[in-house]
Amino acid sequence: MCGIVGAISTKGSVTPFLLDGLKRLEYRGYDSAGFCVVGESGRPQVFKQTGKISELAHYPGVSSVMGEIGIAHTRWATHGAPTAINAHPHFDCSGQIAIVHNGIIENYQALKQLLTNEGHRIVSNTDSEIVAHLIEKFYQPGQLERAVSTALKLVEGTYGLAIMHAGERKIVAARNGSPLILGVAEDAMLVASDVSALISKTNKVIYLNDGEVATLTESTCDVRNLDGEKVNGVIEEVRWSIEQIAKGNFKHFMLKEIFEQPVAVANTLRGRLKEGRIQLTINLDIQSLNRIIIVACGTSWHAGLIGKYLIEKLVNIPVEVDYASEFRYRDPIIGKNDLMIVISQSGETADTLAALRLAKSKQATVIGLINVVGSTIAREVNSGIYLHAGPEIGVASTKAFTCQVTALTLLALYFKQLRGETLDTELLTQLEQLPKSISDTLALSPKVQLVARKFAGVRDALYLGRGFNFPVSLEGALKLKEISYIHAEGYPSAEMKHGPIALIDNQVAAIFVAPHDELYEKNVSNIQEILARQGRVMVITDEADDKLSDMVEQTIVVSRLREELMPIINVIPLQLLAYYVADAKGLDVDKPRNLAKSVTVE
């Protein structure tokens, strides 16, 4: 993995589009990049190197590369170190077949041994190169797509592939478990692993399904399965615009997306809360449910924990929350009277998709909370809720998280409604007013920025909260470690004494999420324990307390809402804190090291 772009054009060179597409995929994370273009000479022109795409674009000779067909790739290393040799595209022995690949070839060692025994020269340390040689093994002139289908029947694992042969004016694209999208433009046919790479040329796309192979010429697209049987690819319209993806006046995409949260949450709510009722199109026999299992990864898992608190409090149905990567391998007990809720911003998270399929194989109903329309998870769930958060470019998720929690609140209230119970008027009113409450919280950003400058030099950070605010603490810690590289952990406040307090000194920041609820005084006691050990304390709360403010380094006072909605408000200062700390350290906020936006491999 991580990003694929390809194009075959009726007029003009595709090089500018390939480089632009790679730039638009930078947010997914990468360590090297490359492209291959073939023009009238029929000779592949290849450029690949480690480092930034901007460096690749200015590499000697790149500006003069002309060709009407080409493929490109950003790589996030899985097999083999980030080197120019391991960067994509990869080639067969003849140098005529070029491939770019996302995913993991699980049986590549066996295939490598087979191909090496047959005399193929493998030059990289990657699993991906094996595919080029395997296609070469079966290739006959003019029949690239047949060689691809035959080769892929021997491959075990996941792949999104774009393949070309210097002697054929076509691109072959294939998918199994790793997203791949075709673009239909007026003067070109396109392929990419993400809609954002296509949007500058077209908003008409075809989402490939697993097991499908597409052959693209300048003006045609033929989709078949691995057995060569015709598949009807459906053209869909993308509603995102280039303007939505652009940074505008913001320094980073992450900051832009933090400030987009009032609009994003309003879009999640739009049309779903009318006249005191929740309007969702989810068919469910709520009375027959034994339990609910929420499955997700990373930030989405933290949203799932809040969903557990919401559903158990509002609906009184037992809820389990599982990491997708653990759920799929522990032979879980799940059946037809269980409901699974899967949460994924991209809709392509490999572990979450595998958990979904496992649950459906056991006849459980699966609901999805997804941001990307047309994504694999969105297509495979029984029903679900699109977040409508808009494109999220920053690797560290912000607006997707608040929209996920908003959608989970709607879902919990919908379940309550299905049981014939009356919905709480105050809660509904505050939910409707949530975008304004978020805007009010964002107005605190200058104050958070000042705090960040003080905290940028700490060695470690503990994020502490209770109840609904424990998952918020986990999310705050994740944001800090993701983009500032400061070691941070989230804990329930009461658990601090059971180990983490041993870490406290003047190089440790403790960030408490402590609203004035029935546990406020207990949080204050924990704060005093940290202060007694020279720890540095910041508090997020919903009511000014002069006594507390005099003790701690900084207090951020947010609006007070119902307990169920406070996670959405409380997380915003923590998002801002992480952003401003990372920015103060001069780090690349949108593309943190070693991370990828959409994790499509295990």
MARDREN-460170 format. One record per atom (N, C-alpha, C): residue in one letter; x, y, z. Coordinates in steps of 0.1 Angstrom, whole numbers, plus 2048, in hexadecimal, padded with zeros to 3 digits. Example, Ala and Ser with C-alpha at 12.3 -4.5 7.8 and 13.67 -1.06 7.14 Angstrom:
<rs>
a8847C784Ea87B7D384Ea8847DF84Es8807EA847s8897F5847s88180084F
</rs>
This chain:
<rs>
m8097F4800m800800800m80980C800c8058187F9c7F981E7FEc7F08257F4g7F582A7E9g7ED8327DFg7F082E7D1i7E582C7C9i7E78297BBi7E08337B2v7E68377A7v7E083F79Dv7E483A78Fg7DB83A786g7DE836778g7D583D76Fa7DA83F762a7D2846758a7D684274Ai7CC841741i7CF83F733i7C684A72Cs7CD852724s7C685E71Fs7C585E70Ft7BB86570At7BA8666FCt7C28726F6k7C687B6FFk7CE8876FBk7D688C707g7E388F703g7EC89570Dg7F288A716s7FD88F71Ds804886726s7FD885733v7FE879739v7F7876746v800879752t80C87D74Ft81687F75At81188A764p80C895760p80789F769p7FC89A772f7F389276Cf7E888C774f7ED88277El7F787A77Al7FC870784l803877790l80B88178Dl811888798l80788F7A1d7FD89579Bd7F389C7A2d7EB8927ABg7E88867A5g7E187C7ADg7E98777B8l7F68757B6l7FF8717C2l7FF87C7CDk7FF8887C9k7FF8937D3k7F28927DBr7E788F7D4r7DA88E7DBr7D98827E4l7E28787E2l7E286C7EBl7ED86D7F6e7F48787F7e7FE87A801e7F987880Fy7ED87C811y7E787B81Fy7E686D824r7E686381Br7E585681Fr7F1850826g7FC858825g80985482Ag81184C820y81E84E81Fy827847816y83584A819d83E841814d84C843816d854844808s84E8407FDs8548417F0s8498427E6a84D8467DAa8438487CFa84A8457C2g8428437B7g8478407AAg83C8407A0f841841793f83783F788f83E83A77Cc836835773c83A830766c83183575Bv83683B750v82E840745v83483A738v82A83772Fv82E832722v82883B718g83184070Fg82C849704g82D8426F6e82E84A6ECe82E8456DEe83A83C6DCs84583E6E2s8518366E0s84F8276E5g8458256EDg8438186F3g84D8146FDr85581D702r85F81A70Cr85A81F71Ap85A817724p85681B731p860826737q85B83073Cq86383B743q85F83A751v86983775Av867834768v86E83D771f86884277Bf86E84A785f868846792k87184379Ck86C83F7A9k8788427B3q8748467BFq87D8497CAq87784A7D7t87F84A7E2t87984D7EFt87785C7F1g87085F7FBg86D86D7FEg8608737F9k85F8807F8k8538877F5k8508867E6i8438877E3i83F8887D5i8448957CEs8458A07D6s84B8AC7D0s8598AA7CBe8618A27D2e86E89F7CEe86E8967C1l86588D7C0l8638847B4l86088D7A8a8568967AAa85289F79Fa85D8A879Ah8678AB7A2h8728B379Dh87F8AC79Ay87D89E79Ay889896796y88D899788p89A899785p89E89C778p89889376Dg892899763g88C892758g87D890759v878891765v86988F767v861899760s8658A575Fs85D8B0759s85B8AD74As8648A6744s8638A3735s85D896732v85888E73Cv852881739v845883733m84387D727m83687E720m83187071Dg82486E71Fg81E86171Cg81086171Fe808859717e7FA859718e7F484E722i7FD846727i7F983B730i80383A73Bg7FF838748g808837752g802833760i80A82E769i80582B776i80F830780a80A83378Ca812839797a80E8347A4h8178367AEh8158307BBh81C8387C6t8168397D2t81D83C7DEt81D8307E7r82982D7EDr82B8217F4r82C824803w82681C80Bw82881B81Aw82D80D81Da83980D821a841800821a83A7F582At8387E9824t8357DE82Ct83F7D382Bh8427CF81Eh84D7C581Ch8597CD816g8647CD81Dg8707D4817g8707E381Ca87C7E881Ea87E7F5823a87A800818p87880C81Dp875817813p88181A80Bt8838157FFt88E8177F6t8898197E8a89181F7DFa88D8217D2a88A8137CBi8928097CEi8907FC7C8i8837F67CCn87F7F87D9n8727F37DDn8667FB7DAa8698087D5a85D8107D1a85780B7C4h84A80E7C3h84380A7B7h8448157ACp84281179Fp83E80579Ap8497FA79Ah8447ED799h84D7E2798h84B7DC78Af8557D5785f8567D0778f8597C1777d8557BB76Cd8597AD769d8677AD764c86C7A1760c87A7A075Cc87C7A874Fs8727A8746s8747AF739s8747BE73Bg86F7C3746g86D7D2748g8617D7740q8597CF73Bq84D7D3733q8407D473Bi83F7CB745i8337CA74Ei8367D275Aa82E7DC75Da82F7E5769a8237E3772i8257E377Fi8197E2788i81B7EB794v8107F0799v8107F77A6v8067EF7AEh8087EE7BBh8017E47C3h7FE7EA7D1n7F27EA7D6n7EF7EC7E4n7EA7DE7EAg7EE7DC7F7g7E97CF7FDg7F57C7801i7F37BA804i7FE7B1808i7FB7A3801i80679E7FAi8057917F4i80A7877FEe801780804e804778810e80D76C80Cn80B766800n81375A7FCn81E75E7F2y82476B7F4y82E76F7EBy83B7677ECq83E7627F8q84A75A7F9q84A74E7F1a83E7477F1a83D73B7E9a83D73E7DAl8367497D6l83674D7C8l8447527C4k84B7587CDk85975D7CAk8627517C7q8617477CFq86973B7CDq8667347C0l8597337BDl85472E7B0l85A7357A4l8597427A5l85E74B79Al86D74B799t87474B7A4t88274B7A4t88773E79En8817337A1n88472679Bn88372578Ce87972E787e87772E779e880738772g88973F77Ag892748774g88F757774h88475B77Bh88176977Dh88A76F786r88E77C783r89778478Br88F78E794i88E78B7A1i8877937AAi89179D7B0v88F7AA7AEv8997B47B2v8967BC7BFs8897BC7C3s8857C37CFs8837BA7DBn8807C07E7n87D7B87F2n86E7B87F5t8667BC7EBt8577BD7EDt8507B17E9d8447B07EEd83B7A57EAd8347A97DCs8347B67DAs82C7BC7CEs8337B77C1e8407B87C1e8477B57B4e8447A77AFi84079E7B8i83D7907B3i8327907A9v82879A7ABv81D79A7A2v82179D794a82A7A6792a82F7A9784a83579D77Dh83D795785h84378977Fh83977E77Dl82F77D785l825773784l81C776777i819783775i812786768i81B78375Ce82878675De831783752e83177474Fk83076C759k82F75D757k82475974Ef81976074Ff80D75C747f80A76573By81376F739y81077972Fy811773720q807777718q80777570Aq805782703p80B7866F8p80A7936F2p7FB7976F0g7F77A36F4g7EA7A86F2g7E07A36FCq7E479B706q7DA79570Fq7DE79771El7E17A4720l7E67A872El7DB7A4738e7CE7A7736e7C47A5740e7C2796743r7C478D739r7C377F73Br7CF77A744a7DB77F741a7E777C74Aa7E5780758v7DF78C75Av7DC791767v7D278876Fs7C7785768s7BD77C76Fs7C376F772t7CB769769t7D175C76Ct7DA75D778a7E3767778a7ED769782a7E676B790l7DB773790l7D577679Dl7CE76A7A3k7CB76079Ck7C57547A1k7CF74C7AAl7DB7507A9l7E67497B1l7E97527BDv7E475E7BEv7E87677C8v7DF7667D4e7E57657E0e7DD7667EDe7E17737F4g7D677A7F8g7D97867FFg7D07917F9t7D479E7FCt7CC7A97F7t7D37B17EDy7CC7B77E3y7D27BF7D9y7C97C97D3g7CE7D47D0g7C97DE7C7g7D47E07BDl7D27DD7B0l7DD7DD7A6l7D97E579Aa7E37EC795a7E27F2788a7EE7ED780i7EC7E8774i7F67E176Ci7F67E675Em8027E7758m8027EA74Am80E7E3744h80D7E1736h8187DC72Eh81C7E6724a8297E8722a82E7F3719a8297F170Bg8257E5707g8217E26FAg8127E26F8e80A7E5702e7FC7E5701e7F67F2707r7ED7F86FFr7E7805704r7DB80270Dk7DD7FD718k7D37FA722k7D97FA730i7D07FC73Ai7D37FA748i7CA7EF74Dv7CF7E6754v7C77DC75Av7C77DE769a7BB7DF76Fa7BA7E277Ea7B37D6784a7B77D2790a7B17C6797a7B17C97A6r7A67C47ACr7A47C67BAr7A07BA7C2n7A67B97CEn7A27AF7D8n7A67B47E5g79C7BA7ECg79F7BE7FAg7A57CB7FCs7AA7D27F1s7B07DF7F2s7A97E87E8p7A47F47ECp79B7FC7E4p7A18007D6l7998007CCl79D8057BFl79180A7B8i7938167B2i78881E7ACi78C82279El783820794l785824787l77E832785g78583A77Dg77F847779g77C84976Bv77184E767v76D84F759v76D85E756a77786374Ea77887174Aa77587273Be77487F737e771881729e77C87D720d78987E724d79487C71Bd79D871721a79986A72Ba7A2860731a79A85673Am7A084A73Cm79B841746m7A5840751l7A084075Dl7A9841769l7A7836773v7B183477Cv7B082B787v7B7831793a7B282F79Ea7B98337ABa7B482B7B6s7BB82C7C1s7B78267CEs7AE82E7D6d7AD83B7D2d7A58457DAd79F84F7D1v7928537D3v78B85C7CBv7938697CAs79A86D7D5s7A087A7D5s7AA87C7CAa7B08717C5a7BA8717BAa7B38737ACl7A68717ACl79F87279Fl79787F79Di7948867A8i78A8907A8i78E89C79Fs79B89E79Ds79F8A9794s79B8A7785k79889A782k795897774k787893772t78188D77Ct77388877At76C885787n75F886787n757882793n74F875790k75286F785k74B862781k754856784v75084D78Cv759842791v752835790i75A82A790i75581D791i75D81679Cy7568117A7y75D80B7B2y75F7FC7AEl76B7F77ADl76D7E97ABl76A7E17B7n7657D57B5n7637CC7C0n76E7C17C1d76F7BA7CCd7797B07CDd7777A57C2g7827A17BDg7817977B2g77F79C7A4e77F7A97A3e77C7AF796e7897B478Fv7897B3782v7947B877Av78F7C176Fa7947CD76Ea7907D7764a79B7D975At7977DA74Dt7A07DE742t79C7EC73Dl7A57F573El7A380373Bl7AA80672Et7A380B724t7AA812718t7A7821719e7AA82870Ee7A883670Fe79A83A711s79083270Ds78283670Ds77982B712t77E81F716t77681471At77A80F727c77180872Ec77480173Ac76C7F473Ad7737E973Bd76D7DC73Bd7707D5748v7667D1750v7687CB75Dv7637BD75Cr76C7B4761r7697A6761r76D7A076En769793771n76E78C77Dn77B784779l78177D782l78D77677Fl78B76B775d77F767773d77C75C769d77876275Bg77976F75Ag77777674Dg76877974Be760777754e75177A752e74F789754k74678E74Bk74379C74Bk73C7A1758v7417AC75Dv73A7B2769v7367C0765n72A7C4769n7257D2766n72A7DC771g7347E476Dg7387EE776g72F7FA776v72A7FE781v721809782v728816785i72582077Ci72B82D77Di724835788e72B83A792e72584279Ce72B85079Ce72485A7A2e7298687A2e72E86B7B0v73A8707B1v7418757BDv73C8837C0r7388867CCr7338937D0r73E89C7D6w74A8977D8w7548A07DEw75A8A87D3s75F8B47D6s7658BD7CDs7748BF7D0i77B8C57C7i78A8C87C9i78A8D27D5e7818DB7D5e7818E67DFe7808E07EDq7788D57EFq7778CF7FCq7848C8800i78C8C47F7i7998BD7FAi7A48C77FCa7A38D47F7a7AD8DE7F8a7AE8E3806k7BA8E780Ak7BD8EC818k7B78FA81Ag7B5902810g7B090F812g7BA918819n7B691F823n7BF92882Bn7C5921837f7C3914839f7C890D844f7D6908842k7DE90884Ck7EC90384Bk7ED8F4847h7E48ED84Dh7E48DE84Ch7D58D984Af7D48CE843f7C78C8841f7C18C484Fm7C98C0858m7C38BC865m7BD8C886Cl7C38D386Cl7BD8DF872l7B08E386Bk7B08E285Dk7A48E5856k7998DC859e79C8CF85Be7928C585Ee78D8C686Ci7958CB876i7908CE883i7868D9883f7898E387Bf7808EF87Af7748EC871e7748E1869e7688DD861e75E8D5869q7618D2876q7588CA87Eq74A8CF880p7488DC882p73A8E0883p7328DD876v7378DF86Av7308DC85Ev72F8CC85Ca73A8C585Fa73A8B785Ea72F8B0866v72F8B4873v7258AF87Cv7168B3878a7158BF873a7088C386Da7048BA862n70D8B7859n70A8AE84En7078A0853t70D89B85Dt70988E863t6FB88E868l6F789986El6EA89A874l6DF89D86Ar6E38A485Fr6D98A9855r6CF89E850g6C28A1852g6B889884Dg6B588C856r6BD88B861r6BC87F869r6B5882877l6B288F879l6AC893886l6A189D883k695898883k6898A087Ek67E89E888e6798AA88De66D8AA895e66D8A08A0g6798A08A7g67B8988B3g67C8898B0r67F8858A4r6818778A0r68D875898i693869899i69F866892i69B85F885q6A086487Aq69C85F86Cq6A8858867l6A884A868l6B3842862l6AC83785At6B3832850t6AD827848t6B581A84Bi6B3816857i6B980985Ci6AE800861n6AD7F485An6A37EA85En6A97E1868l6A37E1874l6A87D987Fl69D7D5889d69D7C888Cd6947C4897d69B7C58A4i6997D18AAi6A07D48B7i69D7CB8C2q6917C58C2q68C7BD8CDq6937B08CDs6987AB8C2s69F79E8C1s6AE79E8C4l6B37AA8C6l6C27AB8C8l6C67A58D5n6D079D8D5n6D77998E2n6E17A38E6r6E87A88DDr6F37B28E0r6F87B98D4i7007C38D6i7067CA8CBi7157C98CCi71C7C78C1i72B7C78C1i7307D28B8i7377DB8BDi73D7E68B5i74C7E28B2v74F7E38A5v75C7DF8A0v7637EA898a76F7ED89Ba7767F8894a7857F7898c78C801892c79B802895c79E811898g7A88138A0g7AE8208A3g7A382A8A8t7A38368A2t79A8408A5t78B83C8A5s78883489Bs77A82E89As7778258A6w78181E8ABw77E8168B7w77B81F8C3h78282A8C4h77E8338CFh7708388CEa76C83C8C2a75E83F8BFa7558348C3g7598288C0g75181C8C4g74F81B8D3l75981E8DBl75881E8E9l74D8278EEi74E8338E8i74383D8ECi7368388E8g7358318DCg72882B8D8g7238218E2k72C8198E8k7288108F2k7218178FEy728822903y72282990Ey71482F90Al7138348FEl70783A8F9l6FB8308F8i6FE8248F2i6F481A8F0i6F08148FDe6F9811905e6F680A912e6EE81491Bk6F182091Bk6EA82A923k6DC82D91El6DB82F911l6CE83390Bl6C5828908v6CB81C904v6C28118FFv6C3805908n6CD804911n6CE7F991An6CF7EB913i6D77EC908i6DB7DF901i6EA7DE904p6EF7D1907p6FD7CF90Ap7057D18FDv7107D88FEv7197DB8F3v7277D78F6e72D7D08ECe73C7CD8EDe7437D58E2v74F7D98E5v7577E18DBv7647D98D9d7677D68CDd7727CD8CAd77B7D48BFy7887D28C1y7917D58B6y78F7CB8AAa78D7D189Ea78A7C8893a7957BD891s7A27C1893s7AD7B8891s7AD7AC89Be7A77AE8A7e7A67A48B1e79979C8AEf78E7A28ABf78279C8A9f78379189Fr789794894r78978A888r79177E88By79A77E895y7A2772898y79F76B8A5r79576E8ACr7937688B9r78675F8B9d78275A8ADd7767528ACd76B7578B4p7667638B1p75C7698BAp74E7628B9i7477648C5i73A75E8C6i7307698C1i72A7678B5i7217718B0i7177698A7g70B76E8A7g70076789Fg6F677089Ak6EB76A895k6E077288Ek6D977C897n6DA77A8A4n6D37848ADn6DC78E8B2d6E878F8ACd6F27998B0d6F37A48A5l6F67B08A9l6F87BB8A0l7067C08A1m70D7C1895m71A7C6895m7197D488Fi7207DE895i7227EB88Fi7317ED88Cv7347EF87Fv7427F187Bv743800878i74F80587Ci75281387Ai75F815873s75F81C868s76B81F860s76982B858q77383585Aq772841852q77383E843s77D83683Fs780833831s77682982Bg771820834g76981582Fg77180A828e77E80B82Ae787801824e7907FA82Et78F7FD83At7987F7845t7987E8844a7A37E2842a7A47D483Fa79E7CB84Ad7A37CE857d79E7C6862d78F7C8865t78A7D4863t77C7D6865t7747CF85Bl7787CF84El7717C9844l7717B9846a77C7B484Ba77D7A584Ea7737A2859a7727AB863a7697A886Ea75B7A986Al7587B2861l74A7B385Bl7467A6854r74F7A184Cr74C795844r74B78984Dl753788858l75277D861l74477E868a74078A86Ca73278B873a727787869k72878B85Dk71D788853k71D779850s729773850s72976484Es72275D859k721763865k71A75D870k70C762872q707769868q6F976E866q6F677986Fa700780875a6FD78C87Ca6FA798873t6F27A1878t6EF7AD870t6FB7B7872v6FF7BE868v70A7C8869v7067D5864i7087DF86Ci7057EE869i7137F4868g7147FD85Eg72180485Cg72081385Fl72A819865l72B828866l73882B85Ei735831852i740832848i73F841842n74B84683Fn74C853839n74D85382Av753849824v756849816v74B84180Ev743849807v7388437FFv73E8397F4g73882D7F3g73D8247E9g74881B7EEs74D81D7FAs7588157FFs753806801t75D7FD803t75A7EF804t7517EC810i7547F181Bi74C7EF827i73E7F4825a73D80081Fa73080681Da7277FD814r72E7F680Br7267EE801r7227E0808e72A7DC812e7287CE817e71F7CE823v71D7D982Av7157D8836v7067D7833n6FE7D283Cn6F07D183An6E97DF838s6EE7E8840s6E97F6840s6F27FE848g6F080C847g6FA81484Fg6F782384Ei70182A853i700839853i70C83E84Dy70A846842y71684E83Dy71885A845l72485D848l727868851l72687684Ah72987683Dh728883836h73288D83Ca73D889841a747892847a74F89983Cg74E89482Fg757899825g764893825p76D89581Bp77A88F81Bp782893827e78988982De79288B838e7A0888833i7A8892831i7B689082Bi7C088E836g7C0895841g7C989384Cg7C9885851v7D587F852v7D6871857v7CF86F865a7D287986Ea7CC87887Ba7BD87C87As7B487387Cs7A687687As7A087F885t798889881t79289388At783894887k77F89987Ck77189B879k76A88E877a771884872a76A877871a76687187Ff76F874889f76C86F896f76087589Ct75F88389Bt7538898A1t747886899c74888388Cc73C87F885c738871888q74286888Bq73F85B88Fq73785B89Cv73C8638A6v7358638B3v7278698B1t7268738A8t7188798A6t70F86E8A0a714866896a70C85C890a70985189Al71284E8A3l70F8448AEl7048498B7t7048568BAt6F985C8C2t6EC85B8BBl6EC85E8AEl6DF85C8A6l6DB84E8A7l6E48458A5l6E18368A5l6DB8328B2a6E18368BDa6DC8328CAa6CE8378CDl6CC8448C9l6BE84A8CAl6B48428C1y6B983E8B5y6B08378ACy6AC82A8B2f6B68238B8f6B38168BEf6A88188C9k6AA8238D1k6A08268DCk6928298D5q69282F8CAq6868328C3q67F8268BEl68781C8B9l6828108B4l67B8088BFr68080A8CBr6798038D6r66D80A8DBg6698148D5g65D81C8D8g65E8258E4e66B8288E8e66D8318F3e66E83F8EFt66B8488F8t66B8578F5t67985C8F6l67C8648ECl68A86A8ECl68A8768F4d6968798FAd698884903d6998918FBt69089A8FEt68F8A78F7t69B8AF8F8e6A08B0904e6AC8B8907e6B88B38FFl6BA8A58FFl6C589F8F8l6C38A28E9l6B78A18E3l6B58A38D5l6B88B28D2t6B48BB8DAt6B78C98D8t6C58CC8D8q6CD8C78E1q6DB8C98E2q6E28C28D6l6DD8B78D1l6E38B08C6l6E18B98B9e6D58BF8B8e6D38C88ACe6DC8D48ADq6DF8D98B9q6E88E58BBq6F78E18BCl6FA8D58BAl7088D08BBl7128D88B2p70F8DA8A5p7188E289Dp71C8EF8A3k7128F68A9k7169038AFk71E9018BBs71C8F78C3s7248F48CFs7328F18CBi7348EA8C0i7418E78BBi7488F48B6s7418FD8B0s74790A8ABs74B9128B8d7439128C2d7479198CEd7549138D4t7559068D4t7618FF8D9t76E9038D1l76C9038C4l7779068BBl77C9158BDa77491D8C2a77892B8C5a78392B8D0l7859208D7l78F91F8E2l79D91C8DCs79E91A8CFs7AA9168C9s7B691F8CDp7B592C8CDp7C19348D1p7C69308DFk7BD92E8E8k7C192A8F6k7C891C8F6v7C39138EEv7C99068EDv7D79078E7q7D89108DDq7E59118D6q7F09168E0l7EC91F8E9l7F59238F4l7FA9188FDv7F090F901v7F3904909v7FC8FB902a7FA8F98F5a8028EF8EDa8118F38EDr8149008ECr8219058EDr8289018FAk821901905k8278FD912k8298EE912f8208E690Cf8208D890Df8298D1902a82E8D98F8a8348D28EDa8418CB8F1g8478CF8FCg8548C9900g8528BD90Av8468B990Dv8458AE917v84A8A1911r84D89891Ar85288B916r846881914d83D88191Dd83187891Cd825880920a81987A91Da80C880920a803875924l7FB87892Fl7F086F933l7E3877931y7DA87092By7CD876929y7C386E932l7BB87593Al7B486F944l7A5874944g79C86B945g78E86E945g78686294Ar77986594Dr77085A952r76385A94Bg75D84E94Bg75084D944g75184F935f748858930f74985B922f75686191En75D867927n76986E924n776865925f775859929f780850928f78484D919p77A84A910p77E848902p7838558FCv77E861901v78386E8FCv79286F8FFs79586A90Bs7A386B90Fs7AC862906l7A7856903l7AE84D8FAl7B08548ECe7A685A8E7e7A78618DAe7B186D8DBg7B08758E6g7BA8808E7g7C887B8E7a7CB8708EFa7D886B8EFa7DD8668E1l7D485F8DAl7D785A8CDl7DB8668C4k7D38708C4k7D687C8BBk7E48818BEl7E78838CBl7F48888CFl80087F8CAk7FF8728CCk80A86A8C8k80B8688B9e7FF8698B2e8008678A4e80887289Di80687F8A1i80B88A899i8178918A0s8188908ADs8238978B4s82E88E8B8y82B8808B8y8358768BCy8398778CBi83087D8D3i83287D8E1i82A8718E6h8318698EFh82A85D8F4h81E8628FDa81385C8FAa807860901a7FE854903e7F785390Ee7EE848911e7E184E918g7D6847915g7C984B91Bg7C5841926y7C0845931y7BC83D93Cy7AF842942p7A7839948p79D83E951p7A484595Ds79F850961s7A685896Cs7A984F978a7A084797Ca7A183F988a7AC835987e7B083197Be7BA827978e7C882D979m7C983A97Am7D784097Bm7DF83B986k7D8838991k7E083399Dk7E582599Ch7DF81E992h7E3810990h7EE80F985g7F8817986g80481597Eg809822977p800829970p805835968p80B840971i80684197Ei80B84C986i81A84B989a82083F986a82E83D987a83684597Dl82F849972l836851968l83786096Bi82F864974i82E873976i83A87A97Bd83E884973d84988E977d84689A96Fn8508A4970n84D8B1969n84F8B095Aq8518A4954q8528A3946q84689B941v83C899949v82F892946v82489C947a81C89D93Ca8108A593Ca80489B93Fa7FB8A0947a7EF89994Aa7E38A1945i7DB89C93Ci7D08A3936i7C389D93Bf7BC8A4943f7AF89E949f7A38A3941v79A89A93Ev78D89E939v78389C945a7808A894Ba7798A7958a76D8B1959p7628AD953p7568B5954p7518B5963h7488BF966h7428C0973h7378B6974d73A8A9976d73089F978d732899985e72C88D988e72D887995e73B882998l74388198El75187D990l75B888990y757894990y76089F98Fy76A8A099Ae76589F9A6e76D8A09B2e7788959B3k7748899AEk77D87E9ADk7898819A3n785887998n78F88C98En798896994v79389F99Cv79B8AA9A3v7A58A39ACs7A18989B3s7AA8919BCs7B588B9B4n7B28859A9n7BD8809A0n7C688B99Bi7C1896998i7C98A2994i7D38A699Fq7CE8A69ABq7D68AA9B6q7E28A09B8e7DF8939B6e7E98899B7e7F488B9ADi7F18909A1i7FB892997i80389F99Al7FC8A999Fl8038B69A2l80D8B39AEa8098AA9B7a8128A89C2a81F8A19BDr81F89C9B1r82B8959ACr83189D9A0q82E8AA9A0q8348B4996q8308B1988g8248AA986g81F8A9979g8198B6974r8188B7967r8128C3961r8048C095Cv7FA8C8960v7EC8C495Ev7E48CE955m7DD8C994Cm7D38D1944m7C68CB946v7BB8D3947v7AE8CD94Av7A48D393Fi79C8CA939i7918CD931i7848CB93At77D8D693Ct7718D5944t7668DE93Fd75A8DD945d74F8E593Fd74A8F0949e7528F3953e74E8FE95Ce75A903963a75C910963a76791696Aa768912979d77490F97Dd77690C98Cd783913990d78291F996d78D92799Ad79791F9A2k7929179ABk79B90F9B4k7A49069ACl79D8FF9A2l7A58F5999l7AE8FD990s7AA90898Bs7B2910981s7BF915988d7BE918995d7CA91D99Cd7D491199Em7D090599Dm7D98FA9A0m7E08F5993v7D88F4988v7DD8EE97Cv7E48F8972e7EB8F3968e7F28FC95Fe7E8902955q7DD8FB951q7D4901948q7C68FA949t7BC902948t7AE8FD948t7A790293Bi7A18F9934i7998FD928i78B8FA92Bv78290492Bv77490392Fv76C902922v7658F7920v75C8F5914v74E8F7918s7458F790Es7368F7910s7328EB918r7288EC920r7228E1927r7168DC91Fl7168CF91Cl70B8C8915l7088BC91Dr6FE8B4918r6FB8A891Er70789E91De707896927e71388C928e71588591Be70A881915e70B879908e7128808FDl71288E8FDl7178968F2l72589C8F6m72989B902m7358A1906m74289C900p74288F8FCp74E88A8F5p7518928E8i7478968E1i74989D8D5i74F8AB8D7i74B8B18E2i7508BE8E6i75E8BD8ECn7608B38F5n76D8B28FDn7788AE8F4v7768A78E9v7818A28E1v7878AD8D9i7808B88D6i7848C38CDi7918CA8D3p7918CE8E0p79D8D48E5p7A98CA8E4l7A68BD8E6l7B18B38E5l7B68B28D7q7AE8B38CDq7B28B38BFq7BB8BF8BCl7B68CA8C1l7BE8D78BFl7CB8D68C6l7CB8D18D2l7D88CF8DAl7E28C78D2a7DE8BC8CDa7E78B38C6a7EC8BA8B9y7E38C18B2y7E78C88A6y7F28D38A9y7EF8DB8B3y7F78E78B6y8058E28BCv8058D78C4v8118D28C9v81A8CD8BDa8148C58B4a81C8C08A8a8218CC8A0d8188D689Ed81C8E1895d8288E989Ca8278EB8A9a8318F28B1a83F8EA8B0k83E8DD8AEk84A8D58ADk84F8D589Eg8488DB895g84C8DC887g84A8CF880l8418C7884l83E8BA87El8348BA872d8358B0869d82C8AF85Ed81F8AA863v8158B2867v8098AF86Ev8008A5865d7FF8A8859d7F68A1850d7FB89384Ck80889184Dk80E885848k818880853p81387C85Ep81C877869p82386A865r82F86886Ar83885D866r831850869n834847860n830838861n821836861l81884085Fl80A83E85Fl80483F851a7F9838850a7F1839843a7E383C847k7DC84383Ek7CF847840k7C583C840s7C6834835s7BD828834s7C581C835v7C381483Fv7CB808842v7C47FC83Bt7C97F982Ft7C27EE827t7CA7E1828v7D47E0831v7DA7D3833v7DA7D1842e7DD7C4846e7DD7C1854e7E97C785B
</rs>
